[in-house]
Amino acid sequence: MVSYQSSSRTKALLSRRKVEGLIADGRSIIIVDQRVLKVDPWLKYHPGGAKAIMHMVGRDATDEVNGFHSPEAKKQMERYCIGRVEGRWVNFIPPIQGGKFRAYVEGLADVEEDENEDTTPATSEISRTPSPIFDAEDHHIRRRINSKNDSLISSASSVSSAAEPDDGMSYLDAQTKEQIDLDLAKYPSLDRDTQDEVVRKYRLLDQRIRAESLYDCNYFAYAVEGCRYTFLACMMLFCLHWGWYGTSGLFLGCLWHQLVFTVHDAGHMGITHNFTVDTVIGIIIADFIGGLSVGWWKHNHNVHHIVTNSPEHDPDIEHLPFFAISHRFLESLTSSFYERVMAFDAFAKIIIPYQAYLYYPILTFGRFNLYFLSWEFLIKGTGPKKGPAWWHRWLEITGQLFFWYWFGYVIMYKTIPNTSGRFAFLMISHMVTMPLHAQITLSHFSMSTAELGPYESFPQKMLRTTMDVDCPQWLDFFHGGLQFQAIHHLFPRMPRHNLRRTQKLVQEFCSEVGIPYALYGFVDGSKQVIGRLEEVGRQAAILAKCQKTIAERGDVLYGH
């Protein structure tokens, strides 16, 4: 927990309307441990990027802050405290997600004040053009928030059967409503008492995990990892020396595959828990050895952890025109992360119906796209230019130049003498990393993408949108901790070698609060992903057929 300084400023009691008015004035306000933090000055300095904070504006961010930040970082947050709130905070919809806020007028605002938490916050209104999907979702959730499961299931069935695909958008609206109904039936109710109980037990679980030292890093396990990395590097150099270029590329790809797991740990400060030390470890491995940007990954990955599986906001599932894991992508949504429309254009309409068949071939070349994203991030200077992370960009650029020197010049150009050898080395080293990209997508692509609104607690959302992969312990080295994504999303700073020990505790927690714990084997989980891709592909084909039929009717109607 954060220990806040005592002062008249931090003791000031702020009403909900006052907080809403501050946000309406453009202030970035988050609630942490009943304290009101105005974090505007920190947005451009935040090592994890501004958007991760922007998705918390108007919300109680206590669990997110405690999960992602060190005690030292939380201590630094004291400087941003401008007051406190009393009672349970009911989340607003953040501006970045479409929330609309009323200005605060002294006197008039007191009359408007309504602290009844059973009513919908004013920000259930949205600041964009009304959509039959999103507006219907909010109303749908409020209407059913306390309904019993049997009525929810019955309603979902009626929506499904009543939806005739004679109009493209109507068909997608019905699909969205059906998915929300199914999630509301499957997971605990979104009423205040139920979600408070989920949060209370989640925090007790966190205390138990800390008491059992599961946040302490197992450095012996990293010594074993180091031996594996050394073996793969030596085999790569040995095969290169003997002219076995394809085999050499195979070992290099395996090395990259394994090293990414340690970069993931370092990015979450899960090795030493020291921001600077873990950052340097991550940059040396990712940029100098792998040619990928840690800064880009942090900006992307932190948002992913906050708004997991949200089609409009989670960059980890925004892959149009190549993949669409939700029918909502078929509407050309606007990405708040990339700040552009994800167009369901002519090319996407060709690819998406066949995405289940193209899934593995496309993932095979995924590393080339990561190079582009890394350089785009570094060239644009998207990361913080001041604050504790100001130097990251320059160290990363140095690492990128070093990488392309040893990989592109020393090995590809100077060491390998012919074009065929260079091509074999390049393609095999990159294609063999395909299982890593499959591992990254496996835990989320088949899980829920429904938006249940601002009432859902952090732990419930993480478990609703994330799957764990069951595997024998001896295979943990291959998955690198990514098989425990649900546990990792609940406790992101936990060292990966402790995730298996934590699994049983999380399963007990899920049983107590009534949240299903999604656990599949690698093969069954992959089938789930392929099944989701096939389903959305069929929906894309149905949508195309609907639109074609409507267009033909229009032609007949107007005599064309």
Secondary structure, DSSP 8 states (H G I E B T S, - for coil): -------HHHH-B--HHHHHHHHHTT--EEEETTEEEE-GGGTTT-TT-HHHHHTTTTSB-HHHHHHH--HHHHHHGGGGEEEE--S-------GGGTB------TTHHHHH----TTS--GGGSBSS---TTHHHHHHHHHHHTT--HHHHHHHHHHHHHH--TTSHHHHHHHHHHHHHHHHHHHS---SHHHHHHHHHHHHHHHHHHHHTTTTS--HHHHHHHHHHHHHHHHHHHHHHHTT-HHHHHHHHHHHHHHHHHHHHHHHTT-SSS-HHHHHHHHHIIIIIIT---HHHHHHHHHHHHHSTT-TTT-GGG-BTTTB-SSGGGGG--EETTTTEE----HHHHHHGGGHHHHHHHHHHTHHHHHHHHHHHHHHHT-S-SSSTTTTHHHHHHHHHHHHIIIIIIIIIIII--SHHHHHHHHHHHHHTTHHHHHHHHHTTTTS------TTS-HHHHHHHS--EEE--GGGHHHHTTGGGHHHHHHSTTS-GGGHHHHHHHHHHHHHHHT----EEEHHHHHHHHHHHHHHHHHHHHHHHHHHHHHHHHHHHHTT-
